[in-house]
Amino acid sequence: MNASPQRLFLQNDALTLAQFQVGQVGKITAIQADIDLQQRLAALGLRVGCAVQLLRRASFGGPLHVRVGTTEIIMRCTEAQRIVMA
């Protein structure tokens, strides 16, 4: 996994998962990451078209707690910034 910052190209009304508020639900429209991260997220159930709910946000830019279907996942904020939501 490459954690180096990459430029994300978002539509004007698009949000990333990292921008969601606690309790907000949305659908994944794109995952802008290298293939390794895309495969890891897909193995966790995070695929384009899936509904995701933000359950909790840790203090000071820490990890996010999300629900995908019946699965709950803790993920880094940098990974959540690569998931485009609608």
Helices and strands as residue ranges (DSSP letters): E 15-16, G 17-19, E 25-31, H 35-43, E 51-57, G 59-61, E 64-68, E 71-75, H 77-80, E 83-85
